[in-house]
Amino acid sequence: MTVVDEPGTIIASPGDPAYDAATRVFNLAGPLRPVAATTVRTVDQVRAAIRHASAAGLGVRVHSTGHGAPAGRAMDGALLIRTRMDGAVEIDAARRVARVPAGTEWAAVVTAAAAHGLAAPHGSAPTVGVVGYLLRGGLSFYGRKHGLAANSVLAVELVTADGETRRVDAASDPELFWALRGGGGGFGVVTAVEVSLFPAARVVTGAAYWPAEHAPRLLSAWRRWALDAPWEAGTSLRVMNLPPLPEIPPALSAGPVLCVDGVVLGTEAGSGGGTEAAERLAADLLGPLRAIAEPVLDTWETTTTAAVLDAHMEPDEPIAIAGDHLLLREIGDDGAARLLDLIADPAGSPLVTAGLRQLGGAYAAPAAPGGALDRLDAAYAYSGAGVVLDEPGLAAIRDRCARIREALAPWDTGRTAPTFVEDRDQPQGHLGPDQIRAADRVRERVDPAGLFRGDVTPNASALI
């Protein structure tokens, strides 16, 4: 263990408790093994860590919660900086803006914004770190109305390789601001972000579950609705193979179930009329599905925005997950049948969850140009994952993922959403060649020695 010049900055080596704390991840399938690691809580500690890495000839890597750990590059020869910046979420209700310190999880932002009748473009899990999610694009259930979450970023505070503290926005450094929002990382250590909020006091949210035997008719009805659904609605359809655990309702672990979950905003969100509009839109979706078969569990209701964090039933404790992801064009009846053959297999599937996230709307047509990644031109985001218990289990998950990828190949756009990528070895491609070259030019300007070069998302740089 090394204590550097800033009080409280501890550079820890493998075997030290501080090293274990700094390298802790949420997805246990992606353990981190850097040469050294530190947890930083102040800007001065960030500067001290960068100076130490530069003097020691180490590259710098950055993370907060570690949800996407398996998708990053190996950390050989690197100092890992885990950001846990001091300070609380600050809400400027008049401007509808939240300032969020790096290391903050989405649950804290949702709670703080809700107190003012506002909502944020958060993901489906409360434990995900805000900064990484936002700067890697961010798919929210609100995204069909408000676009990729990265488009909501108004400013980024970071420390660059030269130790300088910068507050970057569209006016101060438009090129760096563009690159930070989806450009693949490697620009410095982000210490805080400012993100725009939107009015939403109450929404319609929840999940409905049916036995998987009804999956063909349910998927068909959901797809027909999704083709021209109002932008205020964002949903997903998944087949789930849940284990018999105490926290899981028995009706959901008795066999494969199909789940439709999501959020519906009112057209006048925050007012009584908006709530009524949201309820009508939700009824247009759920009525035909409920007519096909009665759900074994149905939690859809009009409630507060905080409940959105529970709709997707994400795990709240670290777990080892492996899976795959594709962005798809409209799959039609043929693609739907191929998908169900593999995720609703009566013989069983090694995937705990697999299905489609509804895209379109503002995802494909943002109100204004944003950062390097500002849109997703696809109908659906496919994702599927299983819990890794042992090597044979991992092999079965990978085999099933490969079979699904092959089956869906005719509809694969070839692009990906960074926050959905589960594995560094699976295809990644959220940027085009021109975007990659432009982002690299910004990296060369702010980090000419390449201190952060290893921190770039795979396939997001031509320099590596």
Backbone torsions as a table, in degrees:
resi	resn	phi	psi	omega
1	MET	NA	136.5	179.4
2	THR	-123.5	131.9	173.6
3	VAL	-101.9	119.7	-177.1
4	VAL	-94.3	-173.0	-164.6
5	ASP	-67.3	-25.0	177.0
6	GLU	-83.4	123.5	179.9
7	PRO	-53.9	130.6	178.7
8	GLY	91.0	-4.9	177.2
9	THR	-88.4	109.9	-177.2
10	ILE	-113.8	119.1	174.6
11	ILE	-95.4	110.1	-172.0
12	ALA	-102.8	150.0	179.0
13	SER	-107.6	162.9	177.5
14	PRO	-52.8	135.7	-177.5
15	GLY	101.4	-20.2	177.1
16	ASP	-83.0	141.3	175.2
17	PRO	-56.2	-36.1	180.0
18	ALA	-66.4	-32.1	175.1
19	TYR	-66.0	-45.3	179.7
20	ASP	-61.2	-39.7	180.0
21	ALA	-66.9	-41.2	-177.2
22	ALA	-72.3	-29.5	-177.3
23	THR	-95.7	4.1	-178.8
24	ARG	-63.9	137.4	-179.3
25	VAL	-126.1	160.5	175.9
26	PHE	-84.0	-42.1	176.1
27	ASN	-88.9	103.8	-173.9
28	LEU	-70.4	-7.9	176.5
29	ALA	-75.4	-7.4	-179.1
30	GLY	-124.4	63.8	179.2
31	PRO	-60.7	146.2	-178.2
32	LEU	-106.4	133.1	-176.4
33	ARG	-132.3	62.6	176.1
34	PRO	-73.6	168.7	176.2
35	VAL	-64.4	-38.6	-179.1
36	ALA	-150.6	163.8	-177.3
37	ALA	-151.2	151.4	178.3
38	THR	-146.7	149.7	172.7
39	THR	-107.0	125.6	-176.3
40	VAL	-112.4	143.8	-179.2
41	ARG	-126.4	-8.6	179.0
42	THR	-135.3	161.1	177.8
43	VAL	-63.7	-38.1	178.8
44	ASP	-62.8	-37.1	176.5
45	GLN	-66.3	-37.0	175.2
46	VAL	-60.4	-47.9	179.2
47	ARG	-58.9	-43.1	-179.4
48	ALA	-63.0	-40.8	179.5
49	ALA	-65.2	-40.4	178.5
50	ILE	-64.8	-43.1	177.8
51	ARG	-60.4	-42.4	-179.8
52	HIS	-62.5	-45.7	-179.0
53	ALA	-61.9	-43.6	-179.1
54	SER	-63.2	-43.1	-179.2
55	ALA	-68.3	-32.2	-177.7
56	ALA	-88.3	-2.4	-179.5
57	GLY	73.0	28.3	179.8
58	LEU	-103.0	145.3	168.1
59	GLY	-73.5	166.5	179.8
60	VAL	-117.4	132.4	173.8
61	ARG	-122.8	153.8	-174.4
62	VAL	-135.2	139.6	169.6
63	HIS	-156.6	171.0	176.5
64	SER	-127.6	-68.8	-176.9
65	THR	-98.6	-21.8	176.0
66	GLY	79.3	22.6	176.5
67	HIS	-65.2	-36.1	-177.6
68	GLY	-100.6	23.7	-174.0
69	ALA	-55.0	-42.7	-177.1
70	PRO	-66.7	-16.1	-177.1
71	ALA	-87.7	-10.0	-178.2
72	GLY	-87.5	173.5	178.2
73	ARG	-77.1	158.5	174.3
74	ALA	-60.4	153.7	-173.2
75	MET	-108.2	27.6	176.5
76	ASP	-58.2	134.2	176.3
77	GLY	69.9	26.9	-175.0
78	ALA	-127.8	153.6	166.7
79	LEU	-98.9	124.2	177.3
80	LEU	-92.4	126.4	174.7
81	ILE	-106.3	116.6	175.6
82	ARG	-96.6	120.9	-177.1
83	THR	-89.9	123.4	173.9
84	ARG	-137.6	64.1	-169.8
85	MET	-67.5	139.1	178.3
86	ASP	-64.2	155.7	175.6
87	GLY	109.2	156.5	-179.0
88	ALA	-101.0	168.5	173.3
89	VAL	-65.3	132.4	179.0
90	GLU	-111.6	126.3	-179.4
91	ILE	-108.5	123.7	170.1
92	ASP	-101.9	93.7	-173.0
93	ALA	-64.9	-34.2	-178.6
94	ALA	-65.2	-40.3	179.7
95	ARG	-89.8	-9.4	-175.1
96	ARG	57.3	55.5	-177.8
97	VAL	-134.3	140.4	172.7
98	ALA	-116.4	132.5	169.6
99	ARG	-100.9	126.2	-170.2
100	VAL	-125.4	117.4	175.8
101	PRO	-65.6	144.7	178.1
102	ALA	-61.1	138.6	-176.2
103	GLY	100.4	-14.0	177.8
104	THR	-69.9	139.7	176.2
105	GLU	-93.9	159.1	-172.8
106	TRP	-62.0	-31.5	-178.2
107	ALA	-55.5	-38.9	-178.6
108	ALA	-67.3	-37.6	-179.6
109	VAL	-70.9	-43.9	179.9
110	VAL	-58.6	-45.6	-179.1
111	THR	-63.6	-45.3	-178.4
112	ALA	-65.5	-40.9	-179.4
113	ALA	-69.7	-38.0	-177.5
114	ALA	-61.3	-30.2	179.2
115	ALA	-62.8	-17.3	180.0
116	HIS	-112.3	13.3	-178.1
117	GLY	70.6	26.8	-177.3
118	LEU	-120.3	160.7	178.4
119	ALA	-135.2	159.3	-179.0
120	ALA	-118.0	158.5	-179.1
121	PRO	-82.5	59.9	-173.0
122	HIS	-82.0	167.6	176.5
123	GLY	-84.2	-167.3	-173.9
124	SER	-90.1	-4.4	-179.0
125	ALA	-119.4	130.5	-178.3
126	PRO	-69.7	-19.9	-174.6
127	THR	-92.1	0.7	179.9
128	VAL	-74.4	140.4	177.5
129	GLY	-71.2	138.1	-174.4
130	VAL	-66.4	-47.9	-171.4
131	VAL	-63.8	-51.4	-178.6
132	GLY	-61.1	-41.2	179.1
133	TYR	-61.0	-48.3	-176.7
134	LEU	-65.8	-46.5	-173.3
135	LEU	-78.9	-8.0	173.9
136	ARG	-104.1	18.3	176.0
137	GLY	111.7	-74.3	175.9
138	GLY	83.6	108.1	176.6
139	LEU	-100.8	110.6	179.7
140	SER	-107.1	154.2	171.6
141	PHE	-63.0	-18.3	175.9
142	TYR	-86.7	-2.3	-169.9
143	GLY	-67.0	-28.2	178.6
144	ARG	-66.3	-23.5	176.5
145	LYS	-93.7	-38.9	-171.1
146	HIS	-115.1	1.1	176.0
147	GLY	81.7	-178.4	176.9
148	LEU	-55.8	142.1	-177.1
149	ALA	-60.4	-30.5	178.7
150	ALA	-59.0	-27.5	178.9
151	ASN	-69.7	-15.3	-179.8
152	SER	-90.2	-5.3	179.6
153	VAL	-74.1	126.7	-178.5
154	LEU	-102.2	-27.9	-179.6
155	ALA	-160.6	152.5	178.9
156	VAL	-131.0	129.4	174.2
157	GLU	-102.7	129.2	-177.9
158	LEU	-151.9	162.1	171.9
159	VAL	-110.3	123.3	-178.3
160	THR	-91.8	178.1	-172.1
161	ALA	-60.3	-25.6	179.4
162	ASP	-82.9	3.9	179.4
163	GLY	83.7	2.8	-179.0
164	GLU	-80.2	140.9	174.3
165	THR	-93.0	129.0	-177.4
166	ARG	-128.8	142.7	167.3
167	ARG	-112.2	111.4	-170.1
168	VAL	-108.6	128.8	172.8
169	ASP	-142.2	-171.8	-175.2
170	ALA	-64.6	-25.0	-178.4
171	ALA	-90.0	-38.5	-171.6
172	SER	-78.1	-38.6	-179.3
173	ASP	-156.9	79.9	-173.7
174	PRO	-60.0	-33.0	-179.3
175	GLU	-69.1	-46.3	179.0
176	LEU	-67.3	-39.0	178.1
177	PHE	-61.2	-40.9	176.0
178	TRP	-61.0	-47.2	-175.3
179	ALA	-68.6	-37.2	-179.5
180	LEU	-60.8	-33.7	-175.7
181	ARG	-89.2	80.1	175.6
182	GLY	97.3	4.0	-176.9
183	GLY	-78.1	-2.1	174.1
184	GLY	104.3	2.9	176.1
185	GLY	83.1	-173.8	178.9
186	GLY	83.7	23.3	-178.3
187	PHE	-106.1	-12.3	-177.8
188	GLY	150.2	-168.4	177.8
189	VAL	-102.4	110.8	179.0
190	VAL	-75.6	129.6	-177.9
191	THR	-107.9	-19.7	177.6
192	ALA	-166.8	158.6	174.0
193	VAL	-134.6	155.2	168.8
194	GLU	-112.6	130.5	-175.7
195	VAL	-130.7	139.9	179.8
196	SER	-78.0	146.6	178.5
197	LEU	-111.9	171.3	178.3
198	PHE	-139.7	154.6	-178.3
199	PRO	-68.8	131.0	175.2
200	ALA	-171.7	93.0	179.2
201	ALA	-80.6	-39.7	-179.6
202	ARG	-138.2	148.1	-179.4
203	VAL	-138.5	169.9	169.7
204	VAL	-103.8	121.4	-176.1
205	THR	-148.3	165.3	178.8
206	GLY	146.7	-164.2	-179.1
207	ALA	-148.8	143.6	174.5
208	ALA	-123.4	141.6	-174.1
209	TYR	-126.8	136.1	176.7
210	TRP	-128.7	153.0	170.8
211	PRO	-56.8	141.8	-173.6
212	ALA	-64.6	-14.0	177.4
213	GLU	-61.6	-22.2	179.3
214	HIS	-92.3	5.0	-172.3
215	ALA	-57.9	-44.4	-178.0
216	PRO	-58.3	-45.7	-178.7
217	ARG	-71.5	-37.1	179.8
218	LEU	-67.3	-43.6	178.6
219	LEU	-63.1	-40.9	179.1
220	SER	-61.7	-46.3	-179.2
221	ALA	-66.1	-40.9	179.5
222	TRP	-64.2	-42.7	179.8
223	ARG	-63.6	-42.2	179.1
224	ARG	-60.3	-41.8	178.6
225	TRP	-67.4	-40.8	-174.1
226	ALA	-66.9	-25.7	-175.2
227	LEU	-57.6	-41.5	-179.4
228	ASP	-132.0	32.9	-179.3
229	ALA	-64.8	149.1	175.7
230	PRO	-59.3	147.8	-178.4
231	TRP	-65.1	-18.0	-179.8
232	GLU	-71.1	-11.1	-177.5
233	ALA	-108.0	132.7	174.8
234	GLY	-133.8	122.5	-173.2
235	THR	-138.1	169.2	170.4
236	SER	-137.6	154.7	175.2
237	LEU	-126.0	124.9	-176.8
238	ARG	-136.7	148.7	166.3
239	VAL	-100.1	129.3	-173.4
240	MET	-122.9	134.6	175.3
241	ASN	-115.7	88.2	-170.5
242	LEU	-94.6	140.5	-179.6
243	PRO	-76.7	157.9	178.9
244	PRO	-78.7	81.8	179.3
245	LEU	-108.2	154.5	-177.3
246	PRO	-57.1	-34.6	-175.9
247	GLU	-81.1	-5.5	-179.1
248	ILE	-103.2	125.4	177.9
249	PRO	-54.5	135.4	-178.0
250	PRO	-53.9	-32.7	-179.3
251	ALA	-63.0	-22.0	-177.8
252	LEU	-95.1	-12.2	-179.1
253	SER	-110.9	5.4	179.9
254	ALA	-77.2	-14.0	-179.8
255	GLY	170.5	175.8	-179.4
256	PRO	-57.5	139.2	177.0
257	VAL	-128.4	152.2	172.6
258	LEU	-102.5	132.4	-176.4
259	CYS	-121.0	134.7	168.9
260	VAL	-118.7	117.6	-179.2
261	ASP	-134.3	171.0	179.1
262	GLY	152.4	-156.4	-175.2
263	VAL	-142.4	143.8	171.4
264	VAL	-126.4	123.5	174.6
265	LEU	-91.0	152.2	171.2
266	GLY	-77.5	157.7	177.5
267	THR	-69.7	-19.3	173.8
268	GLU	-125.5	63.0	-170.7
269	ALA	-53.9	134.4	177.3
270	GLY	102.6	-17.1	178.2
271	SER	-105.2	167.5	177.5
272	GLY	-61.7	-39.5	177.6
273	GLY	-62.7	-35.6	178.8
274	GLY	-64.8	-39.3	178.3
275	THR	-63.5	-42.8	178.6
276	GLU	-63.1	-39.4	178.0
277	ALA	-64.2	-41.5	178.3
278	ALA	-62.9	-40.5	179.2
279	GLU	-64.6	-37.2	177.5
280	ARG	-66.7	-43.4	178.9
281	LEU	-63.2	-41.2	178.8
282	ALA	-63.9	-38.7	179.1
283	ALA	-65.2	-35.4	177.7
284	ASP	-62.5	-34.2	177.4
285	LEU	-78.2	-53.7	-167.9
286	LEU	-80.2	-28.9	-178.7
287	GLY	-55.8	-54.0	178.7
288	PRO	-61.8	-32.8	178.9
289	LEU	-70.9	-43.4	178.2
290	ARG	-65.7	-27.1	178.3
291	ALA	-71.9	-26.2	178.3
292	ILE	-69.4	-43.2	178.1
293	ALA	-163.8	153.7	179.1
294	GLU	-77.9	129.0	177.9
295	PRO	-62.9	148.4	174.0
296	VAL	-79.8	-19.0	174.8
297	LEU	-155.2	135.9	-176.5
298	ASP	-143.4	110.6	-176.7
299	THR	-108.6	5.9	-179.2
300	TRP	-60.6	131.5	179.5
301	GLU	-162.5	164.9	172.3
302	THR	-85.5	122.7	-172.1
303	THR	-157.7	-169.2	-179.1
304	THR	-80.5	162.7	-179.3
305	THR	-65.3	-24.4	179.7
306	ALA	-61.4	-29.2	-178.2
307	ALA	-68.1	-18.6	179.7
308	VAL	-60.4	-31.2	-179.0
309	LEU	-66.6	-17.9	-178.8
310	ASP	-97.5	-13.0	-170.2
311	ALA	-62.8	-37.9	-172.5
312	HIS	-86.6	-6.1	176.7
313	MET	54.7	51.7	178.1
314	GLU	-76.7	150.1	176.0
315	PRO	-65.2	144.4	-179.8
316	ASP	-106.5	2.7	175.8
317	GLU	-123.5	150.5	179.1
318	PRO	-53.8	142.7	-175.3
319	ILE	-154.3	153.3	178.6
320	ALA	-91.7	116.9	-176.0
321	ILE	-125.1	138.3	170.8
322	ALA	-132.2	144.7	-178.2
323	GLY	-171.8	-160.1	-176.2
324	ASP	-149.7	165.8	-175.6
325	HIS	-153.3	141.5	173.5
326	LEU	-142.7	152.9	166.7
327	LEU	-100.2	128.1	-169.8
328	LEU	-118.6	146.1	164.6
329	ARG	-74.4	174.6	175.8
330	GLU	-55.4	125.5	-169.8
331	ILE	-88.6	-15.7	179.6
332	GLY	65.4	-178.2	-178.5
333	ASP	-65.8	-36.6	-178.7
334	ASP	-65.6	-47.7	179.5
335	GLY	-64.4	-37.7	178.8
336	ALA	-62.8	-42.3	179.7
337	ALA	-65.0	-42.9	179.0
338	ARG	-61.8	-42.0	-179.5
339	LEU	-64.0	-47.8	-178.0
340	LEU	-64.3	-33.0	177.9
341	ASP	-56.4	-29.8	-173.6
342	LEU	-103.2	-23.7	-179.1
343	ILE	-105.3	-16.5	176.4
344	ALA	-117.8	38.0	-178.3
345	ASP	-64.6	119.8	178.5
346	PRO	-58.2	-25.5	179.5
347	ALA	-78.4	-5.7	178.4
348	GLY	104.2	154.5	-179.7
349	SER	-134.5	143.5	176.3
350	PRO	-76.0	-5.2	180.0
351	LEU	-88.3	126.3	176.9
352	VAL	-70.1	-35.5	179.6
353	THR	-148.4	141.5	177.9
354	ALA	-158.8	136.7	179.0
355	GLY	172.2	-158.3	-170.0
356	LEU	-120.9	136.0	171.0
357	ARG	-102.5	128.1	-179.1
358	GLN	-68.8	127.8	176.7
359	LEU	-113.0	-139.7	-176.3
360	GLY	75.9	-165.8	-179.1
361	GLY	59.7	-136.9	-177.4
362	ALA	-70.0	-13.5	173.3
363	TYR	-59.6	-42.4	-177.5
364	ALA	-93.1	-17.5	-175.7
365	ALA	-134.7	70.7	-179.6
366	PRO	-64.1	154.7	-176.6
367	ALA	-63.4	-31.2	-179.6
368	ALA	-153.4	155.7	177.5
369	PRO	-57.7	140.3	-179.6
370	GLY	-116.6	-128.2	-177.7
371	GLY	-89.5	-161.3	-178.4
372	ALA	-58.7	-37.1	173.3
373	LEU	-116.5	104.7	-177.4
374	ASP	-124.1	-0.6	-179.5
375	ARG	-157.1	159.5	174.4
376	LEU	-129.1	111.6	-179.4
377	ASP	-91.1	79.8	-178.9
378	ALA	-156.1	160.0	177.7
379	ALA	-86.4	-35.7	-175.9
380	TYR	-142.4	151.7	164.3
381	ALA	-104.1	114.7	174.0
382	TYR	-87.3	138.8	169.3
383	SER	-147.8	145.5	176.7
384	GLY	-147.8	142.6	-176.0
385	ALA	-152.9	152.4	175.2
386	GLY	-129.8	161.8	178.3
387	VAL	-85.6	127.8	-178.0
388	VAL	-87.9	113.3	178.9
389	LEU	-105.5	-31.6	-179.1
390	ASP	-161.6	176.9	-177.7
391	GLU	-62.9	-45.2	176.6
392	PRO	-60.2	-37.5	177.6
393	GLY	-64.0	-41.9	178.1
394	LEU	-63.5	-40.8	178.5
395	ALA	-62.0	-40.5	179.3
396	ALA	-65.3	-39.8	178.0
397	ILE	-62.9	-47.0	-178.6
398	ARG	-64.4	-37.9	178.2
399	ASP	-64.4	-44.4	179.8
400	ARG	-65.4	-39.9	177.9
401	CYS	-62.0	-40.9	179.2
402	ALA	-64.6	-39.3	179.2
403	ARG	-66.4	-39.4	177.7
404	ILE	-66.7	-43.0	178.7
405	ARG	-59.6	-41.9	178.6
406	GLU	-65.2	-42.2	-178.5
407	ALA	-65.1	-34.1	-176.3
408	LEU	-94.3	3.3	-175.8
409	ALA	-53.7	-38.1	-179.1
410	PRO	-62.0	-20.0	-176.5
411	TRP	-112.7	4.6	-178.6
412	ASP	-73.8	125.2	178.7
413	THR	-76.6	-15.1	-175.8
414	GLY	84.7	-4.4	178.3
415	ARG	-105.1	166.7	180.0
416	THR	-140.2	160.4	172.0
417	ALA	-102.1	117.8	-170.8
418	PRO	-53.3	-38.8	-177.2
419	THR	-73.0	-9.7	178.7
420	PHE	-97.8	-11.0	-177.6
421	VAL	-72.8	129.3	-175.0
422	GLU	-101.2	-17.4	-168.4
423	ASP	-146.8	135.2	-179.2
424	ARG	-65.0	-19.8	-177.1
425	ASP	-88.9	-13.4	179.3
426	GLN	-80.6	156.5	-179.7
427	PRO	-56.5	135.1	175.6
428	GLN	-130.1	137.4	-178.4
429	GLY	-169.0	70.7	-179.5
430	HIS	-93.0	-9.8	179.6
431	LEU	-120.7	149.1	173.1
432	GLY	-88.1	169.8	-176.7
433	PRO	-56.5	-41.1	-179.4
434	ASP	-66.3	-39.5	178.2
435	GLN	-65.5	-39.8	179.4
436	ILE	-62.8	-45.3	179.8
437	ARG	-63.5	-39.6	-179.9
438	ALA	-66.1	-41.7	178.2
439	ALA	-65.1	-38.4	178.2
440	ASP	-63.1	-37.1	178.6
441	ARG	-63.2	-37.2	177.8
442	VAL	-68.1	-42.0	178.4
443	ARG	-60.0	-43.5	-179.5
444	GLU	-62.8	-31.0	178.5
445	ARG	-73.3	-45.5	-173.9
446	VAL	-91.7	-14.6	-178.6
447	ASP	-143.8	64.6	-174.0
448	PRO	-61.6	-27.5	179.9
449	ALA	-84.8	-6.4	177.5
450	GLY	74.2	30.9	-179.9
451	LEU	-59.3	-36.6	-177.1
452	PHE	-101.4	12.4	-172.6
453	ARG	-58.7	-36.2	-179.6
454	GLY	-73.1	-9.3	-177.0
455	ASP	-89.6	5.7	-178.0
456	VAL	-83.5	137.8	176.4
457	THR	-56.7	135.5	176.4
458	PRO	-51.5	140.1	179.2
459	ASN	67.0	22.0	176.2
460	ALA	-116.1	11.9	179.0
461	SER	-152.2	142.0	175.0
462	ALA	-91.7	-3.2	-175.6
463	LEU	-88.5	-8.2	-174.7
464	ILE	-111.6	NA	NA
